[in-house]
Amino acid sequence: MIEIVSGAQRWQVRLANSPSARDFRAQLPLKLTLKDYASTEKVGDLPRKLTPDGAAAAITPVRGDVTFYAPWGNLAIFYKEGHHSPGLVRLGRIEGEITGLSGSGTLEVTIHELP
């Protein structure tokens, strides 16, 4: 499990057992600025691209998905349903409520592993 923290808000994420998710975990802890994209997701630049090894060619993201968009090399966290997207790799899912992620503003977050 990992945790995304912004101020007093906390979201726990269960990561997938995949090469991409393990590569993401290896970059933790991270501090990112997440920006709103298409009124559907929050996106932020990772220090480096993740491996897409073993990932499906495309997925249809759902609310709560934590993903990696391979063409741009960024993290994308969906607060609404998304469109079927080639190059989008599911890293994991937020467990519980995702309140506080939506909205047009930026979000400063820290992402770390839980003990």
C-alpha positions as CSV (number, residue, x, y, z in Angstrom):
1,M,0.0,0.0,0.0
2,I,1.1,3.5,-0.7
3,E,-0.4,6.8,0.4
4,I,-1.0,10.1,-1.4
5,V,-1.1,13.1,1.0
6,S,-2.2,16.7,0.4
7,G,-2.5,18.7,3.6
8,A,-4.9,16.9,5.9
9,Q,-6.2,14.7,3.0
10,R,-5.0,11.2,2.6
11,W,-5.7,8.6,0.0
12,Q,-4.5,5.0,0.3
13,V,-3.7,3.2,-2.9
14,R,-3.4,-0.6,-3.4
15,L,-0.8,-1.0,-6.2
16,A,-1.0,-3.7,-8.8
17,N,1.5,-6.5,-9.0
18,S,3.1,-5.4,-12.3
19,P,6.4,-4.2,-13.6
20,S,5.1,-0.7,-14.0
21,A,3.7,-0.5,-10.4
22,R,7.0,-1.8,-9.0
23,D,8.9,0.7,-11.1
24,F,6.6,3.5,-9.7
25,R,7.1,2.2,-6.1
26,A,10.9,2.4,-6.6
27,Q,10.6,6.2,-7.2
28,L,8.9,6.8,-3.8
29,P,8.8,9.0,-1.9
30,L,7.7,11.7,-4.4
31,K,6.6,15.3,-4.1
32,L,4.4,16.3,-7.1
33,T,2.2,19.1,-8.3
34,L,-0.9,17.6,-9.8
35,K,-2.8,19.7,-12.3
36,D,-6.4,19.2,-13.5
37,Y,-6.7,17.7,-17.0
38,A,-10.0,17.5,-19.0
39,S,-12.1,17.9,-15.8
40,T,-11.5,14.1,-15.3
41,E,-8.1,13.5,-13.8
42,K,-5.2,15.1,-12.0
43,V,-1.8,14.7,-13.7
44,G,1.8,15.3,-12.6
45,D,5.2,14.8,-14.1
46,L,7.3,11.9,-12.7
47,P,11.1,12.1,-12.4
48,R,11.4,9.5,-15.1
49,K,9.1,7.3,-17.3
50,L,8.0,4.0,-16.0
51,T,8.5,0.7,-17.8
52,P,5.4,-0.3,-19.7
53,D,6.5,-4.0,-19.7
54,G,3.6,-6.4,-19.5
55,A,0.9,-3.7,-19.6
56,A,-2.1,-3.9,-21.8
57,A,-1.9,-1.7,-24.9
58,A,-4.9,0.4,-23.7
59,I,-7.3,0.6,-20.7
60,T,-10.5,2.4,-19.9
61,P,-9.9,4.2,-16.6
62,V,-12.5,4.4,-13.8
63,R,-12.9,6.7,-10.9
64,G,-10.1,6.0,-8.4
65,D,-7.6,4.6,-10.9
66,V,-3.9,5.6,-10.4
67,T,-2.3,5.3,-13.8
68,F,0.8,6.1,-15.9
69,Y,0.4,7.7,-19.3
70,A,3.4,6.2,-21.2
71,P,3.4,8.7,-24.2
72,W,3.9,11.7,-21.9
73,G,5.6,10.0,-18.9
74,N,3.2,11.3,-16.3
75,L,1.1,10.1,-13.4
76,A,-2.7,10.4,-13.9
77,I,-5.2,9.9,-11.1
78,F,-8.8,9.7,-12.2
79,Y,-11.6,11.3,-10.2
80,K,-14.1,10.6,-13.0
81,E,-14.5,7.8,-15.6
82,G,-12.2,8.2,-18.5
83,H,-12.1,7.2,-22.2
84,H,-10.4,4.1,-23.6
85,S,-6.8,5.3,-23.9
86,P,-3.9,3.6,-25.7
87,G,-0.7,4.0,-23.7
88,L,-2.5,4.3,-20.3
89,V,-1.2,1.8,-17.7
90,R,-3.1,1.1,-14.5
91,L,-0.7,1.2,-11.5
92,G,-3.4,0.7,-8.8
93,R,-6.6,2.0,-7.3
94,I,-7.5,4.4,-4.5
95,E,-9.3,2.5,-1.7
96,G,-12.2,4.4,-0.2
97,E,-13.4,7.9,-1.0
98,I,-11.5,10.1,-3.4
99,T,-13.1,13.4,-2.2
100,G,-10.8,16.3,-2.6
101,L,-9.2,15.3,-5.9
102,S,-11.6,16.9,-8.2
103,G,-11.6,20.6,-9.2
104,S,-9.7,22.9,-11.5
105,G,-6.9,23.9,-9.2
106,T,-3.5,22.3,-8.6
107,L,-2.8,19.9,-5.7
108,E,0.6,19.6,-4.0
109,V,1.0,16.0,-2.9
110,T,3.5,13.7,-1.3
111,I,3.4,10.0,-2.2
112,H,5.0,7.4,0.0
113,E,4.9,3.8,1.1
114,L,2.9,2.8,4.1
115,P,4.7,0.8,6.7
